[in-house]
């Protein structure tokens, strides 16, 4: 049974989230501030963290930053009441895997939680001893899906689970153009209008990790501002 940490300072929202997660069969621990969330994760990591952006002691962004700086790859779903795109993008840039803007429905939250946990389980299965190995190549880029590893010019790169899934999806369909909505469906496991910014942010993070020179993209590029594809690397 997956264990989920809920960090939310508003008691009514926190209690409602906890109730719905427990009814869905998850083990849940709830805290009311960011410092308590960080302390709990450093002591014993949960399978997933549902993290409010604005909290006392430490805000959600600081918690994400601290966990990722320590190499913790726990999936993080951020909750935010802020309406500006900057706040959402900053959370994703720091390492959050997904976000929900308040107010949100409980079925939508449960769908996001299920998708993130499923992705984490696939990662664990792929890294298990005896897992089948394969290799995808695109110029200097090499991807081993079974080991969840990617290298550029022989150098291993570190990706979050979502970043790796996005990269693998592109590499498995070279030259094919994908809209943000299609990528949400194929990689995130859901498609909701208004969450295309999530795709854009993750692609920007992929570019930063893949490209030695951002002005000379070798792998992922924008097509007419409406979609993305991985082109063949120059020979």
Buried (B, 14 or more C-beta within 10 A) or exposed (E): EBEBBBBBBBEEBBEBBBEBBEEBEBEBBBBBBBBBBBEBBEEEBBBBBBBBBBBEBBBBBBBBBBBBEEEBBBBBBBBBEBEEEEBBBBBBBBBBBBBBBEEBEBEEBBBBBBBBBEBBEBBEEBEEEEEEEEEBEBBBBBBBBBEBBBEBEEEEBEBBBBBBBBBBBBBEEBEEBBBBBBBBEBBBBBBBEEBBBBBBBBBBBBBEBBBEEEEEEBBBEBEEEEBBBBBEEEE
